[in-house]
Amino acid sequence: MMLLVKYIVLALTYLGLGLGYLPALRMNRATIAIAGSAFMVALGVLNLQEAWQSIDPGTIVFLLGMMVVNSCLGAAGFFQLALGFFTRFANSPLGILLAITFGSGILSALFLNDTTAILLTPLTLSLCRTLSINPLPYLLALAGGTNLGSVATLSGNPQNILIGSFSGISYLEFARSLTPVAFICLIVQVGWLYWLYPEVRSFNPFPASPKIRYRLYKPLLIKSLLVAIGLLIAFLAGAPLAESAWIAATFLFITRRLKPQRILKAVDWDLLAMFAGLFIITKATQELGILDDLTELVKAPPSLLGVTVVLSNLISNVPAVLVLQSMIPHGDTKAWLLLAAGSTLAGNLTLLGSVANLIVAELGGKQGYRLSFGQHLRFGLPLTLVTLVIAYFWIY
C-alpha cells in the first residue's frame, strides 16, 4: 500500500511538471517540484541528507551565474541594442523575419533562451505594430529561433547546462558539434515560415526603416559586456563552467551604481528552486527502480532520441534530461549530444514544449496578440520532425 502511495505521488508530481500546474491548485512547476521532493522524504524514499546530496551544486551555480550576467545585460539595454542592430539591415517583411530568427538564435546561443524570449517578445510586438504587419509569423520565428539557437552551446538553455555538468563535455567541443545543427535548423525555420505565411515573402521595402526605441545604461553595458566576453573566453579556454559563471557574477555584483535588488529581482528563483526539487525527485525515481526498464531502451541512438522527445513533451525537457542522464555512459559523447539536441528541438513540437514558447505566447496575449495551441502545432510539428532528423544524422 505504501509503495502504491509513493508511485501515485511521483506520478502526480511528473504530471504537474508536464502541465505546469495541478488542477484546482495554484501551483507552478517550482512549487510542484518542491512539494514532490518533500513528499519523497516524508514517505521515506530518501532521507534529508540523501535528498540534499542529490542536488548538483555545479548546475545550480552555473545557472545562477548566467542569470546574473543576463540580468545585467538586460538592465543595460543590451538585448534591445542587439535586436536593433539586426533589424537595421532589414527593411522588408522577409528581412524582418530573417533578423528575428537569426537574432534570437544567436542571442540564445550565447545567453539563456528564456531570457532572450522575455526581453525580445515586447520589442518584436512593438516593431510589428510600428510597421503594421501581422505579428504571428514573427512571434513563431522568435519562439522557434530561441529554441533552435540554444542548441548550439552549453549555456543556451537549462537542459544543456545540466548536460554540461553531467557529461564533462567542454564548452568548445559542444559548440563545435552542435552549432552547425543550430544554424541549419534556423535556415529550415525561415523556409518553413516562408511557405506557411505568404505575407512574409515580400522583398518590398517598408515606407520607413524599422526602428526599435530603447534606452541604454552605458556604464553598466560596458561592464556587463566586458564580463560576458571574459566569461565566453573562459568557457572556450576550458575553464570550469560553474566556477567561471560564479566569478563573472561576482564582478557584476561589485558596483557603486546599480542597486543589488535590481539584479537579483531579474534572477529566476523559481527555476533554481525547481531544479533543486527535480534533482531530489529524480533521485527518488531511481531509488524506486522506475527507470530500470528504460535503461536497455535508450542504449540504441534512435530509441534514445525517441524516448527523449516523448519525455520532453510529457514532463518537460529539464525533467526528461534529469531522468535520462543516469542511463548514459559518461564518455559517450554522441549520446550526450543527441540528448541535448533531442530535448531542445522537441521543445518546438507544441506550445507547451518549452518555457520559451509559453513566454512568447503569454507576453503576446497580454498585448492582445493570441498565439493558439493549434497555430503553434501547425508550425512546430513539421519543424520538429525535420530538425530532429537533421540533428540525428549530423551527430551519427
Backbone torsions as a table, in degrees:
resi	resn	phi	psi	omega
1	MET	NA	-46.0	-180.0
2	MET	-62.6	-38.0	178.9
3	LEU	-63.4	-39.3	178.2
4	LEU	-62.8	-41.1	178.2
5	VAL	-61.0	-42.5	179.1
6	LYS	-61.1	-43.6	179.2
7	TYR	-63.7	-41.2	-179.1
8	ILE	-64.7	-45.6	179.1
9	VAL	-61.0	-43.1	-179.9
10	LEU	-65.4	-41.3	179.1
11	ALA	-63.9	-42.0	178.2
12	LEU	-64.9	-36.2	178.8
13	THR	-63.5	-47.8	179.8
14	TYR	-67.6	-33.6	175.4
15	LEU	-61.5	-46.4	178.7
16	GLY	-63.5	-38.4	178.7
17	LEU	-66.0	-36.3	178.7
18	GLY	-69.9	-43.5	-179.0
19	LEU	-78.6	-29.2	-173.8
20	GLY	90.1	0.8	179.0
21	TYR	-163.3	170.3	171.9
22	LEU	-121.0	131.9	-177.4
23	PRO	-51.8	136.1	176.8
24	ALA	72.0	2.1	178.9
25	LEU	-121.7	144.8	177.5
26	ARG	-93.8	76.5	-178.6
27	MET	-129.9	145.4	172.7
28	ASN	-111.2	-174.6	-176.1
29	ARG	-61.5	-35.4	-179.1
30	ALA	-65.1	-49.4	-178.1
31	THR	-70.1	-30.8	176.3
32	ILE	-65.6	-43.2	179.3
33	ALA	-64.3	-41.5	180.0
34	ILE	-66.1	-45.6	-180.0
35	ALA	-64.2	-43.4	179.4
36	GLY	-61.3	-42.4	179.2
37	SER	-67.1	-36.6	178.5
38	ALA	-64.8	-40.7	178.1
39	PHE	-65.2	-34.1	177.7
40	MET	-63.0	-36.0	175.9
41	VAL	-73.3	-43.7	-178.3
42	ALA	-63.4	-33.4	-178.7
43	LEU	-86.8	1.0	174.1
44	GLY	84.0	10.2	176.6
45	VAL	-67.0	-39.8	175.9
46	LEU	-134.4	154.7	167.3
47	ASN	-94.9	173.3	-174.0
48	LEU	-61.3	-40.1	-179.8
49	GLN	-65.3	-42.7	178.2
50	GLU	-64.4	-38.3	178.2
51	ALA	-63.5	-45.5	-179.9
52	TRP	-63.0	-42.4	-177.9
53	GLN	-70.6	-18.7	179.8
54	SER	-76.9	-17.2	179.9
55	ILE	-76.4	125.9	-179.2
56	ASP	-85.0	109.4	-175.3
57	PRO	-66.6	-32.9	-179.6
58	GLY	-59.9	-42.2	179.8
59	THR	-65.2	-45.2	-178.4
60	ILE	-63.2	-44.6	-178.6
61	VAL	-67.0	-42.8	178.8
62	PHE	-60.3	-47.2	-179.5
63	LEU	-63.3	-43.9	179.0
64	LEU	-61.9	-45.2	179.9
65	GLY	-60.5	-43.6	179.0
66	MET	-65.2	-36.1	178.0
67	MET	-64.5	-39.4	179.0
68	VAL	-65.4	-43.9	177.3
69	VAL	-60.5	-46.1	178.7
70	ASN	-62.6	-39.1	179.5
71	SER	-60.3	-44.9	-179.4
72	CYS	-68.6	-40.6	177.5
73	LEU	-63.7	-40.0	178.3
74	GLY	-65.8	-42.9	179.7
75	ALA	-65.4	-29.9	-179.2
76	ALA	-80.9	-12.6	-179.9
77	GLY	92.7	15.3	-175.6
78	PHE	-62.9	-44.6	-175.6
79	PHE	-67.3	-36.7	175.1
80	GLN	-64.3	-42.4	178.1
81	LEU	-62.0	-42.1	-178.6
82	ALA	-64.5	-46.4	179.2
83	LEU	-65.3	-37.3	176.0
84	GLY	-60.9	-37.6	178.1
85	PHE	-64.9	-45.7	-178.4
86	PHE	-65.3	-40.1	-176.9
87	THR	-80.2	-10.9	179.4
88	ARG	-61.7	-30.1	-177.6
89	PHE	-98.9	7.2	-177.9
90	ALA	-114.5	115.1	-176.8
91	ASN	-127.7	30.7	179.0
92	SER	-152.1	163.9	178.1
93	PRO	-55.1	-42.6	178.9
94	LEU	-69.5	-35.4	177.6
95	GLY	-63.3	-41.5	177.7
96	ILE	-64.6	-40.3	178.2
97	LEU	-60.4	-44.4	178.6
98	LEU	-64.2	-42.1	-178.2
99	ALA	-64.0	-43.8	-179.0
100	ILE	-69.9	-42.4	-178.8
101	THR	-62.4	-55.2	-175.6
102	PHE	-77.8	-30.5	176.2
103	GLY	-64.4	-47.7	178.9
104	SER	-67.2	-34.8	179.5
105	GLY	-65.7	-44.9	-179.6
106	ILE	-66.4	-44.4	179.6
107	LEU	-64.4	-37.2	178.9
108	SER	-69.7	-30.6	177.5
109	ALA	-67.6	-34.2	-177.7
110	LEU	-89.1	-29.2	-177.1
111	PHE	-131.2	175.8	-177.8
112	LEU	-66.7	136.6	-176.4
113	ASN	-64.2	-34.6	-179.3
114	ASP	-64.7	-40.3	177.4
115	THR	-62.2	-43.9	178.8
116	THR	-59.4	-43.7	-179.9
117	ALA	-64.0	-42.7	-178.8
118	ILE	-61.3	-43.6	-172.8
119	LEU	-84.1	-29.1	-175.5
120	LEU	-91.7	-20.7	-178.8
121	THR	-61.5	-49.9	177.9
122	PRO	-61.2	-35.6	179.9
123	LEU	-68.3	-39.8	178.3
124	THR	-63.4	-43.8	179.4
125	LEU	-65.0	-40.6	178.0
126	SER	-62.0	-41.2	178.8
127	LEU	-63.9	-42.8	179.7
128	CYS	-64.9	-39.4	177.2
129	ARG	-63.5	-44.5	-178.3
130	THR	-60.9	-38.8	-176.5
131	LEU	-92.7	-3.7	-179.8
132	SER	56.8	49.7	178.0
133	ILE	-120.3	155.6	-179.6
134	ASN	-63.9	120.3	-176.0
135	PRO	-76.3	-16.0	-172.0
136	LEU	-57.0	-53.5	-179.6
137	PRO	-62.5	-28.1	-178.6
138	TYR	-79.1	-32.5	172.8
139	LEU	-66.7	-40.8	176.7
140	LEU	-64.3	-39.5	178.0
141	ALA	-62.5	-38.6	179.7
142	LEU	-69.3	-46.8	-179.8
143	ALA	-61.8	-48.7	-179.9
144	GLY	-67.2	-39.3	-178.6
145	GLY	-64.3	-39.2	179.0
146	THR	-65.9	-37.1	177.9
147	ASN	-70.7	-48.2	-176.6
148	LEU	-66.2	-42.6	-179.5
149	GLY	-64.8	-32.9	-177.3
150	SER	-71.2	-11.6	175.4
151	VAL	-61.1	-27.6	-165.0
152	ALA	-69.6	-31.5	-171.4
153	THR	-135.3	163.5	176.9
154	LEU	-67.2	-25.1	-179.3
155	SER	-93.9	7.1	-174.9
156	GLY	-73.8	-31.3	-178.9
157	ASN	-157.8	165.5	-176.3
158	PRO	-60.8	-37.3	-178.6
159	GLN	-69.2	-32.6	175.0
160	ASN	-68.0	-36.0	175.8
161	ILE	-60.1	-42.6	176.2
162	LEU	-60.1	-46.7	-177.5
163	ILE	-64.3	-37.1	176.0
164	GLY	-62.2	-38.6	179.8
165	SER	-69.2	-39.1	-174.7
166	PHE	-84.6	-34.3	-170.0
167	SER	-88.6	-28.7	-175.1
168	GLY	79.7	6.6	177.0
169	ILE	-68.7	134.6	-179.1
170	SER	-73.1	158.2	179.7
171	TYR	-58.9	-44.0	-177.2
172	LEU	-67.3	-42.9	179.9
173	GLU	-63.8	-42.3	178.7
174	PHE	-62.0	-48.1	-178.6
175	ALA	-64.1	-40.3	179.6
176	ARG	-63.4	-33.6	-178.0
177	SER	-79.1	-39.9	-169.7
178	LEU	-110.4	-10.1	176.5
179	THR	-60.5	-43.0	176.4
180	PRO	-60.1	-36.1	177.7
181	VAL	-62.2	-46.2	179.8
182	ALA	-60.7	-43.8	-177.7
183	PHE	-64.7	-46.2	179.2
184	ILE	-62.2	-41.6	-179.1
185	CYS	-65.9	-35.3	176.3
186	LEU	-64.9	-38.2	176.0
187	ILE	-64.0	-42.3	177.8
188	VAL	-60.6	-41.7	179.5
189	GLN	-60.9	-44.1	178.6
190	VAL	-59.9	-44.7	179.2
191	GLY	-62.8	-38.9	179.9
192	TRP	-68.1	-43.4	177.8
193	LEU	-67.4	-34.5	176.2
194	TYR	-60.4	-39.1	179.9
195	TRP	-76.2	-38.2	-176.2
196	LEU	-72.1	-37.9	-171.2
197	TYR	-123.5	98.8	-177.6
198	PRO	-57.6	-29.0	-175.7
199	GLU	-67.8	-16.0	-179.9
200	VAL	-89.4	-2.3	-174.4
201	ARG	-80.7	-11.0	-171.6
202	SER	-71.7	137.0	172.0
203	PHE	-98.0	-1.3	-177.5
204	ASN	-65.1	129.9	-177.9
205	PRO	-69.5	150.5	174.6
206	PHE	-70.5	155.3	178.0
207	PRO	-57.7	-35.2	177.7
208	ALA	-128.3	147.4	179.4
209	SER	-64.0	137.9	179.7
210	PRO	-64.3	134.7	179.9
211	LYS	-130.6	140.2	175.6
212	ILE	-114.5	122.7	-179.7
213	ARG	-89.2	133.9	-179.1
214	TYR	-158.3	163.9	177.6
215	ARG	-117.8	136.4	179.0
216	LEU	-107.0	141.0	171.3
217	TYR	-107.2	90.7	-166.1
218	LYS	-61.0	-44.1	179.7
219	PRO	-58.8	-43.7	179.2
220	LEU	-69.2	-36.8	179.6
221	LEU	-61.5	-46.8	-179.4
222	ILE	-62.9	-46.8	-179.2
223	LYS	-63.9	-44.2	-177.8
224	SER	-65.1	-39.8	178.3
225	LEU	-65.7	-40.8	178.0
226	LEU	-62.1	-43.5	179.1
227	VAL	-66.0	-43.1	-179.8
228	ALA	-63.9	-40.9	178.0
229	ILE	-65.8	-42.8	176.7
230	GLY	-60.8	-38.7	178.9
231	LEU	-65.9	-42.4	178.6
232	LEU	-63.0	-40.8	177.6
233	ILE	-62.6	-41.3	178.1
234	ALA	-61.8	-43.3	177.6
235	PHE	-59.3	-47.9	-177.4
236	LEU	-66.8	-28.4	179.4
237	ALA	-80.4	-5.0	177.2
238	GLY	91.1	14.8	178.0
239	ALA	-67.8	152.0	179.0
240	PRO	-56.2	132.5	-172.8
241	LEU	-64.4	-50.1	-175.8
242	ALA	-64.6	-47.3	-178.9
243	GLU	-62.4	-39.3	-179.8
244	SER	-65.3	-44.9	179.4
245	ALA	-64.5	-37.6	179.3
246	TRP	-64.3	-45.4	179.8
247	ILE	-65.6	-40.0	178.0
248	ALA	-60.7	-44.2	178.5
249	ALA	-62.7	-37.6	-179.8
250	THR	-61.9	-42.9	178.3
251	PHE	-60.9	-35.1	-180.0
252	LEU	-75.8	-27.0	176.2
253	PHE	-71.8	-25.4	-179.4
254	ILE	-82.0	96.3	-174.2
255	THR	-151.4	153.1	174.8
256	ARG	-106.2	-7.7	-171.6
257	ARG	-105.3	-39.6	-170.4
258	LEU	-102.2	129.2	177.8
259	LYS	-67.7	136.4	-178.0
260	PRO	-61.2	-28.7	179.5
261	GLN	-60.1	-33.0	-178.2
262	ARG	-68.5	-36.0	177.9
263	ILE	-72.9	-48.4	-174.0
264	LEU	-69.5	-27.8	-179.4
265	LYS	-65.4	-30.0	-178.1
266	ALA	-85.2	-8.1	177.1
267	VAL	-72.8	134.6	-178.6
268	ASP	-83.6	82.7	-178.4
269	TRP	-65.4	-30.1	176.7
270	ASP	-59.7	-42.3	-178.9
271	LEU	-66.3	-40.3	178.4
272	LEU	-64.8	-42.5	177.6
273	ALA	-64.5	-39.2	178.3
274	MET	-62.9	-42.1	178.5
275	PHE	-59.4	-46.7	-179.6
276	ALA	-59.6	-45.6	178.6
277	GLY	-63.8	-37.6	-179.1
278	LEU	-66.1	-37.6	176.5
279	PHE	-58.5	-43.3	-179.1
280	ILE	-68.2	-43.5	180.0
281	ILE	-62.9	-40.7	179.2
282	THR	-64.7	-41.3	177.2
283	LYS	-61.9	-41.4	178.1
284	ALA	-64.6	-38.6	177.9
285	THR	-61.5	-40.7	177.3
286	GLN	-65.5	-41.9	-178.9
287	GLU	-63.2	-33.7	180.0
288	LEU	-80.7	-5.8	175.9
289	GLY	75.7	15.9	-176.3
290	ILE	-68.6	-27.1	-175.0
291	LEU	-86.9	-4.9	-173.9
292	ASP	-58.0	-38.0	-177.4
293	ASP	-70.9	-20.2	-179.1
294	LEU	-83.2	-20.2	-172.1
295	THR	-57.5	-47.6	-179.9
296	GLU	-69.5	-34.4	-175.3
297	LEU	-64.9	-37.1	-174.0
298	VAL	-87.3	4.6	179.8
299	LYS	-71.6	-31.5	177.8
300	ALA	-87.6	132.6	-176.9
301	PRO	-53.9	-44.6	-179.8
302	PRO	-61.7	-40.3	-179.8
303	SER	-72.8	-32.7	174.8
304	LEU	-60.7	-44.5	178.6
305	LEU	-64.0	-43.8	-179.7
306	GLY	-62.6	-46.5	178.8
307	VAL	-62.2	-40.2	179.7
308	THR	-61.0	-45.6	-178.5
309	VAL	-65.3	-44.6	-179.5
310	VAL	-63.9	-49.4	-179.4
311	LEU	-63.6	-37.9	-178.9
312	SER	-61.9	-31.9	179.8
313	ASN	-92.4	-15.4	175.9
314	LEU	-86.5	-46.0	-174.4
315	ILE	-121.1	6.6	-178.8
316	SER	86.3	156.7	-169.1
317	ASN	-71.4	-35.9	179.9
318	VAL	-65.5	-50.0	174.9
319	PRO	-59.7	-34.9	179.7
320	ALA	-62.3	-43.8	178.8
321	VAL	-64.2	-41.2	179.3
322	LEU	-64.3	-36.9	179.1
323	VAL	-68.0	-40.8	-171.9
324	LEU	-88.2	-19.4	-172.3
325	GLN	-62.0	-31.9	-178.1
326	SER	-71.7	-13.1	-177.3
327	MET	-96.2	-4.6	-176.7
328	ILE	-105.0	125.8	178.8
329	PRO	-58.5	143.2	-174.8
330	HIS	-56.7	-38.7	-174.8
331	GLY	-91.1	3.2	-178.4
332	ASP	-86.2	81.4	-173.4
333	THR	-60.5	-41.7	-178.0
334	LYS	-63.7	-37.7	178.5
335	ALA	-66.2	-41.2	178.0
336	TRP	-63.3	-42.6	179.1
337	LEU	-64.5	-38.9	178.3
338	LEU	-66.4	-38.6	176.3
339	LEU	-62.4	-43.4	179.7
340	ALA	-63.7	-50.0	-178.1
341	ALA	-65.7	-44.1	-178.1
342	GLY	-63.3	-45.7	-178.1
343	SER	-67.3	-30.6	-179.9
344	THR	-81.4	-48.5	-179.3
345	LEU	-64.3	-30.4	177.4
346	ALA	-63.8	-19.8	178.9
347	GLY	-64.3	-20.6	179.2
348	ASN	-84.8	-7.1	-173.4
349	LEU	-62.2	-48.5	179.7
350	THR	-132.2	168.7	178.5
351	LEU	-62.3	-30.1	-178.9
352	LEU	-87.3	1.2	-172.1
353	GLY	-71.7	-25.7	179.3
354	SER	-145.7	155.8	178.4
355	VAL	-64.8	-35.6	179.9
356	ALA	-59.7	-41.8	176.8
357	ASN	-58.9	-46.3	-178.0
358	LEU	-65.4	-36.9	178.8
359	ILE	-62.8	-47.8	179.8
360	VAL	-61.4	-44.2	-179.0
361	ALA	-65.4	-43.6	-177.5
362	GLU	-67.4	-46.8	-179.3
363	LEU	-67.6	-35.2	175.8
364	GLY	-65.8	-41.8	178.6
365	GLY	-61.5	-37.2	179.3
366	LYS	-64.5	-25.1	179.5
367	GLN	-101.9	12.4	174.2
368	GLY	90.8	10.9	179.8
369	TYR	-115.7	107.2	-174.0
370	ARG	-90.4	125.8	172.8
371	LEU	-107.2	106.7	-173.0
372	SER	-84.4	165.6	177.6
373	PHE	-61.2	-43.2	-178.8
374	GLY	-65.6	-41.7	178.0
375	GLN	-61.4	-41.8	179.9
376	HIS	-70.3	-38.7	-179.1
377	LEU	-63.3	-39.8	177.7
378	ARG	-59.8	-35.5	177.5
379	PHE	-83.1	-43.6	-167.6
380	GLY	-81.6	-34.0	-176.0
381	LEU	-62.8	-55.3	178.4
382	PRO	-62.4	-39.5	180.0
383	LEU	-60.4	-42.9	-179.3
384	THR	-64.2	-45.4	-178.9
385	LEU	-61.3	-44.9	-179.1
386	VAL	-66.7	-44.6	-176.7
387	THR	-69.9	-31.9	176.0
388	LEU	-65.5	-40.0	177.1
389	VAL	-63.9	-43.1	178.4
390	ILE	-59.6	-47.8	-178.5
391	ALA	-62.1	-43.2	-177.1
392	TYR	-62.2	-49.1	-176.6
393	PHE	-74.8	-22.2	174.6
394	TRP	-71.7	-42.5	-177.1
395	ILE	-75.2	-38.2	-176.0
396	TYR	-110.3	NA	NA
